[in-house]
Amino acid sequence: MIQTQTIVDRTLSLLDAEGSDRYLFDQDFKPAINSAVEWLVAVFNSAFAQNKLSEEDLRELVKVKIFQANNFSRVKFDPADVGESLWTVLSINTEVTVFPDNDPPPLPGDGTESVYHPGYTYVDSKESAKRLSIQEWDENSDNIFMAGNNVMTTKLKKYAYLNFSDYSSTSYGETGEIEIRPDVSAQFVGIRYLKYPNEVTVVTDTIEFPESITDLLVQKTANYISFKQGDGTNLYSVTDNDVQRLITFMVA
């Protein structure tokens, strides 16, 4: 974790403004730091896509939570329930063991709502579902050789999932759900994910990134302050050079 005060102090030094009131936290540093964090998220996404870094490099942000699928074998990740926003899904785990050891409780109401279970801790899993594209999902239901088919029902079955989709209608109120196959209705499901870094609101906050990229965050914060782009109007464009700089800081 990086202390926000550290970013402020180092940025003031970089701007040669130590001890002055030229830059204020609420008006200058807070929007600039949050813009720099958003830029870093974009750089990390680009590095992940190029397989130059792995999500495990952000272990401070890796979380595993327990959910219970609804009667349609779907799971909803609601930030309001979980208390944090999801950056990206790392894995969907089925046939999970939880602590305290317990069978899944009955689903509420008509079973159309999945349930987030903050009282259970993920222990392990027998299976990890494979992520499929929409085309693969639509074509492999009856293909016994593909993960996520509905034909194989023995221990050899392989799970798959389709990323978030909106299935809502006038008779179905759930939005933004992950669908899993073969059927896991009413069963526990583990979601391993990267949480989105919290925004900085006060100078005593911590920034949920590794300390190794403190200097990079300072440089970008100073850049946003210098060019007055800390109001969120910047497009956060990412270049190969940005990715390489991030990698250099991460492995230093």
C-alpha positions as CSV (number, residue, x, y, z in Angstrom):
1,M,0.0,0.0,0.0
2,I,1.1,3.6,-0.7
3,Q,0.4,6.4,1.7
4,T,-1.4,9.4,0.1
5,Q,0.7,11.7,2.3
6,T,3.8,10.3,0.7
7,I,2.5,11.1,-2.8
8,V,1.6,14.6,-1.7
9,D,5.0,15.2,-0.1
10,R,7.0,13.9,-3.1
11,T,4.9,15.7,-5.6
12,L,5.4,19.0,-3.8
13,S,9.1,18.4,-3.9
14,L,9.0,17.5,-7.6
15,L,7.0,20.7,-8.3
16,D,9.4,22.7,-6.1
17,A,6.5,23.9,-3.9
18,E,7.4,22.6,-0.4
19,G,6.0,24.7,2.3
20,S,3.8,26.8,0.0
21,D,0.0,27.0,-0.2
22,R,0.1,27.0,-4.0
23,Y,-1.4,23.5,-4.3
24,L,-4.3,22.4,-2.1
25,F,-5.3,18.8,-1.4
26,D,-9.0,19.0,-2.3
27,Q,-8.6,21.2,-5.3
28,D,-5.3,19.9,-6.7
29,F,-4.0,16.7,-5.1
30,K,-7.1,14.6,-4.7
31,P,-8.3,14.9,-8.3
32,A,-4.8,14.5,-9.6
33,I,-4.0,11.4,-7.6
34,N,-7.4,9.8,-8.5
35,S,-6.7,10.5,-12.1
36,A,-3.2,9.0,-11.8
37,V,-4.8,5.9,-10.3
38,E,-7.2,5.6,-13.2
39,W,-4.3,6.0,-15.6
40,L,-2.4,3.2,-13.8
41,V,-5.5,0.9,-14.0
42,A,-5.4,1.5,-17.8
43,V,-1.7,0.7,-17.9
44,F,-2.1,-2.4,-15.9
45,N,-4.9,-3.6,-18.2
46,S,-2.7,-3.1,-21.2
47,A,0.2,-5.0,-19.5
48,F,-2.2,-7.8,-18.6
49,A,-3.4,-8.0,-22.2
50,Q,0.2,-8.2,-23.4
51,N,1.0,-10.9,-20.8
52,K,3.8,-8.7,-19.5
53,L,2.5,-8.7,-16.0
54,S,0.1,-11.0,-14.1
55,E,-2.8,-10.0,-11.8
56,E,-0.9,-11.6,-9.0
57,D,1.5,-8.6,-9.1
58,L,-1.4,-6.8,-7.4
59,R,-1.9,-9.2,-4.6
60,E,-3.1,-6.4,-2.3
61,L,-6.2,-6.2,-4.5
62,V,-6.9,-10.0,-5.0
63,K,-10.0,-11.1,-3.2
64,V,-12.0,-14.3,-3.0
65,K,-15.7,-14.2,-1.9
66,I,-18.4,-16.8,-1.6
67,F,-21.7,-16.5,-3.5
68,Q,-24.7,-18.8,-4.0
69,A,-25.9,-19.3,-7.5
70,N,-29.6,-18.7,-8.2
71,N,-32.0,-21.2,-9.8
72,F,-30.7,-20.3,-13.3
73,S,-27.1,-21.1,-12.3
74,R,-26.2,-17.4,-12.3
75,V,-24.3,-15.2,-9.9
76,K,-24.5,-11.5,-9.5
77,F,-21.7,-9.3,-8.1
78,D,-23.3,-6.3,-6.6
79,P,-20.7,-3.7,-5.3
80,A,-23.3,-2.4,-2.9
81,D,-23.5,-5.8,-1.2
82,V,-19.8,-6.7,-1.4
83,G,-18.7,-3.2,-0.3
84,E,-16.2,-2.8,-3.1
85,S,-16.1,-2.5,-6.9
86,L,-14.8,-5.3,-9.2
87,W,-12.0,-4.6,-11.5
88,T,-11.7,-8.0,-13.3
89,V,-12.6,-11.6,-12.6
90,L,-9.6,-13.9,-12.1
91,S,-11.4,-17.2,-11.6
92,I,-14.8,-18.8,-11.0
93,N,-14.6,-21.8,-8.6
94,T,-17.2,-24.5,-8.3
95,E,-17.7,-27.4,-5.9
96,V,-16.1,-25.2,-3.2
97,T,-15.4,-26.0,0.4
98,V,-16.2,-23.1,2.8
99,F,-15.6,-22.3,6.4
100,P,-17.6,-22.7,8.6
101,D,-18.3,-26.0,6.9
102,N,-22.0,-25.9,6.0
103,D,-24.5,-26.9,3.3
104,P,-25.8,-23.9,1.2
105,P,-29.0,-22.5,2.8
106,P,-32.3,-22.3,0.9
107,L,-32.4,-19.5,-1.7
108,P,-34.7,-16.6,-0.7
109,G,-38.1,-16.1,-2.4
110,D,-38.5,-17.6,-5.8
111,G,-34.9,-18.4,-6.2
112,T,-34.2,-15.9,-8.9
113,E,-31.7,-13.9,-6.7
114,S,-28.2,-15.2,-6.1
115,V,-26.8,-14.5,-2.7
116,Y,-23.5,-13.0,-1.5
117,H,-22.4,-14.8,1.7
118,P,-20.0,-12.6,3.7
119,G,-20.1,-15.0,6.6
120,Y,-18.3,-17.8,4.7
121,T,-14.7,-18.1,3.8
122,Y,-13.3,-19.8,0.7
123,V,-11.2,-22.9,1.6
124,D,-10.6,-24.7,-1.6
125,S,-12.3,-25.9,-4.8
126,K,-12.4,-29.1,-6.9
127,E,-13.0,-27.2,-10.1
128,S,-12.2,-23.9,-11.8
129,A,-14.6,-22.8,-14.6
130,K,-13.2,-21.9,-18.0
131,R,-14.2,-18.5,-19.4
132,L,-16.0,-18.8,-22.8
133,S,-16.8,-16.2,-25.4
134,I,-20.5,-15.7,-26.3
135,Q,-20.0,-17.8,-29.5
136,E,-18.3,-20.6,-27.6
137,W,-21.0,-20.6,-25.0
138,D,-23.8,-20.8,-27.5
139,E,-22.2,-23.6,-29.5
140,N,-20.8,-26.0,-26.9
141,S,-23.9,-26.9,-24.8
142,D,-24.1,-30.4,-26.4
143,N,-20.4,-30.8,-27.3
144,I,-19.1,-33.4,-24.9
145,F,-15.5,-32.4,-25.6
146,M,-15.9,-28.8,-24.5
147,A,-15.9,-27.3,-21.0
148,G,-19.3,-26.2,-20.0
149,N,-21.3,-28.8,-21.9
150,N,-24.6,-30.2,-20.5
151,V,-23.8,-33.8,-21.6
152,M,-21.1,-34.9,-19.2
153,T,-22.5,-35.4,-15.7
154,T,-19.8,-37.6,-14.2
155,K,-16.7,-36.5,-12.2
156,L,-15.1,-35.8,-15.6
157,K,-17.4,-32.8,-16.3
158,K,-15.7,-29.5,-16.8
159,Y,-17.3,-26.2,-15.9
160,A,-17.3,-23.0,-17.9
161,Y,-18.7,-19.5,-17.4
162,L,-20.0,-16.6,-19.5
163,N,-19.0,-13.2,-18.3
164,F,-21.5,-10.6,-17.0
165,S,-24.7,-10.2,-19.0
166,D,-27.9,-8.4,-18.3
167,Y,-30.8,-10.9,-18.3
168,S,-33.3,-8.5,-16.8
169,S,-36.9,-8.3,-18.0
170,T,-40.3,-7.2,-16.7
171,S,-40.5,-10.5,-14.8
172,Y,-36.8,-10.9,-13.9
173,G,-35.1,-8.1,-12.0
174,E,-31.5,-9.3,-11.9
175,T,-28.8,-7.5,-13.9
176,G,-25.1,-8.1,-14.5
177,E,-24.8,-11.8,-13.8
178,I,-22.2,-14.5,-14.5
179,E,-23.7,-17.7,-15.9
180,I,-22.1,-21.1,-15.1
181,R,-22.5,-24.5,-16.8
182,P,-23.0,-27.4,-16.0
183,D,-25.8,-26.3,-13.6
184,V,-24.7,-25.1,-10.1
185,S,-28.1,-23.8,-9.0
186,A,-28.3,-23.0,-5.3
187,Q,-24.6,-24.1,-4.8
188,F,-21.7,-22.2,-3.3
189,V,-19.5,-20.5,-5.9
190,G,-16.2,-18.8,-5.3
191,I,-15.3,-15.7,-7.2
192,R,-11.6,-14.7,-7.2
193,Y,-11.2,-11.1,-8.5
194,L,-9.2,-7.9,-8.5
195,K,-11.0,-5.2,-6.6
196,Y,-10.9,-1.7,-8.1
197,P,-8.7,0.6,-6.1
198,N,-10.6,2.9,-3.8
199,E,-10.6,6.6,-4.6
200,V,-8.6,8.9,-2.4
201,T,-10.8,11.2,-0.3
202,V,-8.5,12.5,2.5
203,V,-4.8,12.8,2.8
204,T,-4.7,10.0,5.4
205,D,-6.0,7.4,3.0
206,T,-3.9,4.7,1.5
207,I,-3.6,3.9,-2.2
208,E,-4.1,0.2,-3.0
209,F,-1.1,-0.3,-5.2
210,P,2.4,-1.8,-4.5
211,E,4.9,0.5,-2.9
212,S,7.3,-0.3,-5.8
213,I,5.3,2.0,-8.2
214,T,5.3,5.0,-5.8
215,D,7.6,7.0,-8.0
216,L,5.5,6.3,-11.1
217,L,2.4,7.5,-9.3
218,V,4.2,10.6,-8.1
219,Q,5.3,11.5,-11.6
220,K,1.8,11.0,-13.0
221,T,0.2,13.0,-10.2
222,A,2.7,15.9,-10.8
223,N,1.9,15.7,-14.5
224,Y,-1.9,16.0,-13.9
225,I,-1.4,18.9,-11.6
226,S,1.1,20.7,-13.9
227,F,-1.3,20.4,-16.9
228,K,-4.5,20.8,-14.9
229,Q,-5.8,17.5,-16.1
230,G,-6.8,16.2,-12.6
231,D,-10.5,16.9,-13.3
232,G,-11.1,13.6,-15.1
233,T,-11.2,15.1,-18.6
234,N,-8.0,13.2,-19.7
235,L,-8.6,10.1,-21.8
236,Y,-5.9,8.1,-20.0
237,S,-4.3,7.0,-23.2
238,V,-1.7,4.3,-22.7
239,T,1.5,3.8,-24.8
240,D,3.9,0.9,-25.0
241,N,6.4,3.1,-23.2
242,D,4.0,3.5,-20.3
243,V,3.6,-0.2,-20.0
244,Q,7.4,-0.7,-20.1
245,R,7.9,2.0,-17.4
246,L,5.3,0.1,-15.2
247,I,7.1,-3.2,-15.7
248,T,10.4,-1.6,-14.8
249,F,9.0,-0.2,-11.6
250,M,7.3,-3.5,-10.7
251,V,10.4,-5.7,-11.1
252,A,12.8,-3.2,-9.6
